[in-house]
Amino acid sequence: MIYKYNDIKTLHLEVTDKCNAACPMCARNINGGEDNPQLPEVELTRSDVEVMFPVEFVKQLDRMYMCGNYGDPIAAKDTLEIFQYFRDHNPKMTLSLHTNGSAKTTEWWTKLANVLGPKGYVVFSVDGLADTNHLYRQNTVFSKIMTNAQAFINAGGRARWDYIVFAHNEHQVAEAEALATSMKFEKFQFKKSARFFSNASGVTKEMHQAANRKGMTTLLQPPLILSIETAHYKNSVRLPVLKMKLSSCLVK
């Protein structure tokens, strides 16, 4: 479909291809190890964005979101300032950010909550708890993520928790959902990863061997205990599969 300039109402802004994490199944690195040598490691500044998206264009938008295909928006220096630019010129549009949450200060997250306001939200992609999240979200720190998320929520920010279910964290879904509720996340969603499927071979892998930058290996597997009608986890808590979706955002 070809859009006319004036018809564009939604914008996905890839503000950077940089990331503080090293998720093993992400295209920006090699199985969680070295960065993909094809990536230029660049980011957009607020000045770049002002040139690319003039005020009149911003005013016609209904939504702008940052959900990186390769990078995490919080790895860029001007992410907050870019959101501010869009909010200043379009108070009614929806603004959202998808992130691993393991960077920036609590002051930064407080400011982001104020910029986004009630017409914006942040999706925190956290795949487990303190002892499991880092197995896929390599180089992230669970305690820092929770501190940042709580600062954002306490400042009035609307937060959502996305949880990719693997074999190593499927027993913690209910506990994570309870934590999300206690922290006042407005939504908790668990989902399966589509990355075990190979487009090249047309085959779904039963496991994925990953290695971090220290040479340590991790064997990733899709959830093991999952029926068609219900998700029945090791803690015997049954959760409706209607809540489970395929992960579509490449970074998340």
N, C-alpha and C positions, 0 to 999 in steps of 0.2 A: 504494500500500500504506500502511495506517495502522498505525503501531507503538504498542504500549503502552509506557509509560515504562520499565518494568522490562525490556523487550526490547531496548532500545537498547544496542549494544555498540561501535559505532564513531562517533566524533565528528570532523567536519571543522570546525575553528575558524577563522573569518575574523577574525583579531585586529585587522586594520586595512585601510583602503582606500588607504593612503598607499604610495608606492613611490619609491625613489631612482633608478629607471631610467625610461626613456621608450621602451619598445618600440613601434615604429610600428603593429603590428597588434593592439595591446592596447586593450581597450575603455575603459581608464582615461584615455586621452589621444586627441587628434585627430591621427592619422597620425604620432605621435611628437612632435607639437608641444605646444600648450597642453593642460593637464589638462581632462578632461571636466567641464564646469561642473555636471553633475548629481551629482557625487560630493561628499559632505559633508566629506571629509578628516578622519576621526575614527579613534580607536583604543580598544581595550579595555584597561583596567588589570587588575592582578591582583585588586584589590578587586571589580571588575565580575565577573570570572570566578568568584570565590568565591561571589558571590551567585547567579549564573546556574547554576552547576554545583556544588551542595553535595557534601560529602565522600562521602556514601553513593552518590551518582550516579557520582562518579569511580571508586569502588571496583568498580562493576559493568562498567566499560568494558574492552574488549580492546585498543582502539586509539584514539589521538587524533593527528590530523595537521593541520598548517597548510600549505595549498597555496592561496594567495590567488586568488580570482576577479578581483580588482582590485588588491589591494595585495601587497607583499612583507612577510612577517612581520618581517624584520629592520629594517623602517622604524618599527616600534613600540618604545616605550621598555621595556615590561614583558614582552617575549616570553620572555626567559630566566626571569624570575620566575614566569611562567605555566606554563612547562614544569616548573619546580621544584615548583609546587603539585600538578600531576598526578602527578609522580614520587613525591613525599612520601607521597601517599595511595594510590598503586597501583604498587608496585615492579615488578609483573609485566607491566604493559601495555606495548604498543609505542607509542613516541612518534616522530614524524618531522616534518621541516621541508623544504619546497621553497623554493628561494631563488636569486637571482642571485649571492649571495655577496659583493657589492661594498660592504659596509658593516660597521660595528662594528670593534672592535680584535681583535688576536690573543688578548688576554687573555679577551675575551668568548667567542670561539670555543673556547678551552681550557675555560672553565667550562661551555659548552654540552655539550661532549663528556663531561664528568664527570656532568652532570645526566642526559643521555640514556642513557649507559651502553650495555652490550651489547644492551639491548632497545630501542634507538633508532637512528636514522640520519638523515643529511641528504642530500637530492638537490640538487646544484649544477647549475643550468641554465646551461650555458656553450656558446655556439653558434659555436665557432671558436677561433682562437688570438689572439695579441697584435695581429695586423694585421686581424682580421676580426670578432672577437666583438662589438665595439662598433658594428658596422654595423647589427645588429638590437638588441642589448642596449645601446641608447644611454644615455649618462651613466654607464656602468659602466667600471671600470678593470681590465683583465685581470691585471696584476701584483698588484693588491690581492686579487683573487679567489683567485689561486693561493696567495698568502701566507696568507690566511685559511683556505683549504681545507687547506693543509699543517699549519697550527697545530692545526686540528681533528683531523686524522688522527694527528699526532704525540702528541696527548693521549689517543689510544685511540678516537677517534670513527670510526664507520662511515660512509664517504662513498660516494656514487654520482654519476656524471657523466651528465647528460642533454644530448644534443646535437641540436638541430634543424638538419636539413640544408637549405641553400639553395644556389642556383647559385654564390654568392660564397664558400662555405666547403666545398663538397663535395670539393674536392681535398685537404682537411686532415683528413678523418675518421681515416685510419690514423695520422697523426702525433699527433692528439689522443688517440687510444686508447692509443698507446705512452706518451704523457706521463701519462695516467691510471694506467697500470700502474706506471710508475716512481715515482709519488707514493703508491702503495698505495691507490688507490680500489678498492673491492671490486667495482664494477660500472661498465661503460661501455655506454650505450645510445644509439644514434642513431635519429632518427625524423623523419617528415615532419610539416609543419604542416597542420592542417585549415583554417587561416584564409584560404586562397586561395579557398575555396568560399563562395559567398554564399547564405545561407538565404533571403534575400529574392527573389533572381532565379533561384536554382537552377542557377547557372552557376559554373564554376570559372575564376577569373581566371588569366591567364598571367603576370601581374606585379602589383606593388603599389607605387605611387609614394608615398614617404614624405618628410617634411620635419622636421628637428629644430628646436629652439627658436632656433637661430641662423640659420634660413632655408636651411640646406644640405639638398639633396635626396639621397635614396638610392632606387635602383630595386631592389626585392626581387623575386626570382624563385624558384620551386621548383627543386629539383635538376634539372639538364638531362640528365645522363648516368645513366639508371636504367632497367634492363630489368626485366621481370616476375619472373624467377627469381633474378637476382643484381644487386647494386649494383656497377657497374663505374665506378670513379672515375678522374679524370685522372691519378692517380699509379699507375694500373694495378694497384692492390691490389683484389682482389675480396673482398667481404664479404657474408655471407648476408643476404638480405632479411628472413629470419625475425626478425632483430633490430630491424627498422624498424617503428615503430608510429606511429599518428597521435597528435599532441600533444593531450591531452585537458584538462589543467589550464589554465585560461584564462590565468593569468599565465605559465605555463611553456611 
